């Protein structure tokens, strides 16, 4: 797609500001960081890398980045695409080859969702590689829509109110995961990626899997957005403004200690 320079500049500035704000709000990119940018070959990770490169040029402090792609040995995976792109960008990178494709196909029955197992295998490998590359943070390309979808997935199917945080400490306490696109909408990322003409590599591990729970949530949210534009933005903002006293989690708020105040209890006693 040919770029409309004015519109492209406005879109790029908007996305860059959103990444910078998320970084400032949550401490995502900090001085002397060495960040492993996880590059899948999809629109989100390509956009994340480009925006982080812009941030790196303008930041008032130094930080390093190394792009990492996990070649999962999917049939037909174009192994030349990402090395060629990253060399053109003059960025340090590493391609990691691990046959998780065969493991997933052996374990998960045909037609069942592969994303959960694939994600766990991938995350473990990336943690190991981060240690090898002396990276103190791993950047993932999840955006605002992903976070809102995950919130509803956990509520509807897991009976928990949780999502993807912009910054996460791993269970072993050894790795920090950041999501620089936390404030960026998928529709804007799509426009940006189309105008950048990234060499997108589709994930063919799972196929389309249109009946996945996430696809159903995405469809629901899309319908809501058509009826009430801005609803997804409002839900995302709500995740940053939580009032524990008006929910039902007794571990977050001490409901048992609540006591009624009588009017005279609030008036200081007067000495006679």
ABEGO torsion letter per residue (X at the ends): XBBBAAAAAAAAAAAAAAAAAAAAAAGABBBGBBBBBBBAGBAAAAAAAAAAAAAAAABABBBBBBBBBBBAGBBGBBAAAAAAAAAAAGBBBBBBBBBAAAAAAAABBBGBBAAAAAAAAAAAAAAAAAAAAGBABBBBABBAAAAAAAAAAAAAAAGBBBBBBABBBBAAGABBBBBAAAABBAAAAAAAAAAAGBBBBBBAAAEAGAABAAAAAAAAAAAAAAABBGAAAAAAAAAABBBAAABABAAABBAAABBBBBAAAABBBBBX
